[in-house]
Amino acid sequence: MEKKIIFGNREAISLLLIFMCNQLFLSFPRNMAESAGNAGWILTIYITVISLVLFLIISRLYKNFEGKDILDVAEFLGGNIGRILVGIIYVIDYVVIISVILREYGEDLKIISLVQSPISFVLALFAIGMVFGAFFGLEPLVRLGAISVPVIFLGFLITVVGSIKYFNFSNILPIFGTGLVEILIEGPSRTSVFSGLTSLFLIAPFLRSHDNFKKSGFIGLILSGLILTVGNLVYSLVLPYPSTTSNFLPIYQLSRLIEYGRFFQRIESIFVLVWSMTALIYLSAGLFFSAYIYKKTFKLEYHRPLIIPFGIIIFTLSLIPKSLMETMFIDNSIIRKYAWTVTFGLTLVLLILASIKIKVKEGRHKDEK
C-alpha cells in the first residue's frame, strides 16, 4: 500500500459498509433477536447511537494525528514497543474474526447450494478467492467495493420490498421485547457489531484530510446502522418471536418467501449473488489488512509474500469449530461481545494517552522558550 494511493469518501464509506453490514447476510438478525427478542431493531438503534458518540470522541482526538494510522499513533506513544504491541493485537483481531466469518460463509453456502460437498472444499473455494483478491491490493478492492455496494444494496432493497406483504405489526409487540433493562445492559458490548470501523483507522493516511476521515466514519456508521436496523425490523415484522431465533440465515429465509406471480419467483438466487459478492470483498480486504498490519508492525518491506501464509492460517483456523452452531456461538457470544475492546477501547486509550503526550511536549517547549 503506497503513500500515493488516495481514496475518496465514497470508496471509504463503501469499504465501511461492507465491513459492518456483511453480518446482516449472516446471523446478525438472529443474534439481535436472541439478545432483545422482537426489539432487536431497537437494540440496533441504541448501539448505533453509542458507536456514533464514541466515534465522534475518537475523531476529535484523531485531529492531532492527521495523516497517521493507528499503528503510527501507537509508535508515537510507545515507540517500537508500542507499535509492535498494538500491531499484534490488531493482527490477532483480524485473523480471528476473518476465520470465523469465513467458516460461517462456508457453512451457509454448503447448506444453500453445496449440500454434498465437504466443508473443507467449500472453505477452500472462498480462501482461494480471498487470496486472489488480496493480491490485487487495497486500491482495487475499495474501487470494486464502491461499484458493488449499490448492487448489493439493490439486492437487499428487493428483499425488503418483497417482504412487505408478509408484515405483521403485532410481531414487534411488546415494543421493548425482553425488556428495556436488557436492551440497556446488552447495548455497550453489542457495539462490537461495528468492529469493522478499525479499517478506517488503517486507511486514515489515504483519505486526504481529517475532515474526510470524520465524514467517512460518521456517514458509514449512520448508513450501516440504518441498514442493520431496517434488516432487523423487517425480519421481526415477518416472523414472530421466538421463531426469529431459530433461522440460521435470516435474510436468506426472507428472500425465499417472496413470490409475485408466475414470473417473479426464486428471489433467493439474487440473494446468493449479493451474498457471495459481499463475502469475497469482505474476506479479501480482511486478509489484505492482516498482511498489511503485520508488515507495518515489524517494518517489513513488502506485504504480498505474507498473503498466502496468512490465507493458510485463516483457512486452518476456520476448520477448528466442529459445526455451524459452534461457529455461530463463537461469533455471537465472544467476538460480537468483546471486539469493541479493540475497536473502541484500545483506540480511545491510545488516542487519549498520545494527546496527553502532545500537550506535555508542547508545555515543555513553551517552558524552554
Residue pairs with C-beta under 8 A, 6 or more apart in sequence:
1 137
1 138
1 139
1 206
1 292
1 303
3 205
3 206
5 138
5 139
5 206
6 206
6 207
6 208
7 139
7 142
7 203
7 206
7 207
7 208
8 212
9 207
9 212
9 215
9 216
9 219
10 146
11 142
11 143
11 145
11 146
12 142
12 200
12 203
12 207
12 212
12 216
12 220
13 216
13 219
13 220
13 223
14 142
14 145
14 146
14 148
14 149
15 141
15 142
15 145
15 199
15 203
15 285
16 196
16 197
16 199
16 200
16 216
16 217
16 220
16 221
16 224
17 145
17 149
17 220
17 223
17 224
17 227
18 145
18 148
18 149
18 152
18 196
18 278
18 281
18 282
18 285
19 196
19 197
19 199
19 282
19 285
19 286
20 193
20 194
20 196
20 197
20 220
20 221
20 224
20 228
21 224
21 227
21 228
21 278
22 101
22 196
22 278
22 279
22 282
23 101
23 193
23 228
24 156
24 227
24 228
24 231
24 251
25 249
25 251
25 252
25 271
25 274
25 275
25 278
25 279
26 101
26 104
26 105
26 108
26 249
26 331
27 104
27 248
27 249
27 250
27 328
27 331
27 332
28 193
28 228
28 231
28 232
28 250
29 40
29 231
29 232
29 235
29 236
29 244
29 250
29 251
30 244
30 245
30 246
30 247
30 248
30 250
31 331
31 332
31 336
32 40
32 41
32 43
32 44
32 232
33 40
33 232
33 235
33 236
33 241
33 242
33 244
33 245
34 245
34 332
35 43
35 178
35 182
35 186
35 190
36 42
36 43
36 176
36 177
36 178
36 182
36 183
36 186
37 177
37 178
37 241
37 242
38 171
38 172
38 173
38 174
38 177
38 236
38 240
38 241
38 244
39 172
39 174
39 175
39 176
39 177
39 178
39 183
40 177
40 232
40 235
40 236
40 244
41 172
41 229
41 230
41 232
41 233
41 236
42 175
42 176
42 177
42 183
43 177
43 183
43 186
43 187
43 190
44 193
44 225
44 228
44 229
44 232
45 225
45 229
46 183
46 184
46 187
47 187
47 188
47 190
47 191
47 193
47 194
47 225
48 194
48 221
48 222
48 224
48 225
48 228
48 229
50 187
50 188
50 191
51 191
51 193
51 194
51 197
51 221
51 225
51 344
52 218
52 221
52 222
52 225
54 191
54 344
54 348
55 197
55 217
55 218
55 221
56 218
57 348
58 217
58 344
58 347
58 348
58 351
59 210
59 213
59 214
59 217
59 218
61 348
61 351
61 352
61 354
61 355
62 204
62 210
62 213
62 214
62 351
63 210
64 354
64 355
64 358
65 72
65 73
65 76
65 204
65 351
65 354
66 209
66 210
66 213
67 204
67 205
68 76
68 204
68 205
69 201
69 202
69 203
69 204
69 205
69 296
70 86
70 90
70 198
70 201
70 202
70 204
70 347
70 350
71 83
71 86
71 87
71 90
71 202
71 293
71 296
71 297
72 83
72 205
73 350
73 351
73 354
74 82
74 83
74 85
74 86
74 87
74 350
75 82
75 83
76 82
76 354
76 357
77 350
77 353
77 354
77 357
78 85
83 296
83 297
84 297
84 298
86 297
86 346
86 350
87 293
87 294
87 296
87 297
87 298
88 297
89 342
89 346
90 198
90 293
90 297
90 342
91 290
91 293
91 294
91 297
93 195
93 198
93 339
93 342
94 198
94 286
94 289
94 290
94 293
95 290
95 310
95 313
95 314
95 317
96 317
96 335
97 195
97 286
97 335
97 339
98 283
98 286
98 287
98 290
98 314
99 313
99 314
99 315
99 317
99 318
100 318
100 321
100 327
100 330
100 331
100 335
101 282
101 283
101 286
101 331
102 123
102 126
102 127
102 130
102 283
102 314
102 315
102 318
103 123
103 318
103 319
103 321
103 324
103 327
104 324
104 327
104 328
104 331
105 126
105 279
105 283
106 119
106 122
106 123
106 126
106 318
107 119
107 122
107 323
107 324
107 327
108 248
108 249
108 252
108 275
108 324
109 122
109 126
109 276
110 117
110 119
110 122
111 248
111 249
111 324
112 249
112 252
112 268
112 272
113 272
114 121
114 122
119 319
120 319
123 315
123 318
123 319
124 315
126 279
126 280
126 283
127 311
127 314
127 315
127 318
129 280
129 283
129 284
130 280
130 283
130 284
130 286
130 287
130 311
130 314
131 287
131 307
131 308
131 311
132 284
133 141
133 280
133 281
133 283
133 284
133 285
133 287
133 288
134 141
134 284
134 285
134 287
134 288
134 291
134 307
134 311
135 304
135 307
136 284
137 288
138 203
138 285
138 288
138 292
141 281
141 284
141 285
141 288
142 203
142 285
144 281
145 281
145 285
148 277
148 278
148 281
151 274
151 277
152 274
152 277
152 278
153 227
155 270
155 271
155 273
155 274
156 227
156 231
156 251
156 274
158 258
158 267
158 270
159 234
159 251
159 254
159 255
159 258
159 267
159 270
159 271
160 230
160 231
160 234
162 255
162 257
162 258
162 260
162 267
163 234
163 237
163 238
163 254
163 257
163 258
166 237
166 238
166 257
167 234
167 237
167 238
168 237
168 238
168 240
169 237
171 236
171 237
171 238
171 239
171 240
171 241
172 233
172 236
172 237
176 183
177 183
177 241
188 340
189 337
189 338
189 340
190 336
190 337
191 340
191 343
191 344
192 335
192 336
192 337
192 338
192 339
192 340
192 343
193 228
193 336
194 221
194 224
194 343
195 335
195 339
195 340
195 342
195 343
197 217
197 220
197 221
197 343
198 342
198 343
198 347
199 285
199 289
200 213
200 216
200 217
200 220
201 347
202 289
202 292
202 293
204 213
207 213
207 216
231 251
234 254
235 244
235 250
235 251
235 254
236 244
238 254
238 257
239 247
239 253
244 250
247 253
248 324
248 328
251 271
252 268
252 271
252 272
252 275
255 267
255 268
255 270
255 271
256 267
256 268
258 264
258 265
258 267
259 265
259 267
287 307
287 310
287 311
287 314
288 303
288 307
290 310
290 314
291 303
291 304
291 306
291 307
291 310
292 303
294 300
294 303
294 306
294 310
295 301
295 302
295 303
295 306
300 306
321 327
321 330
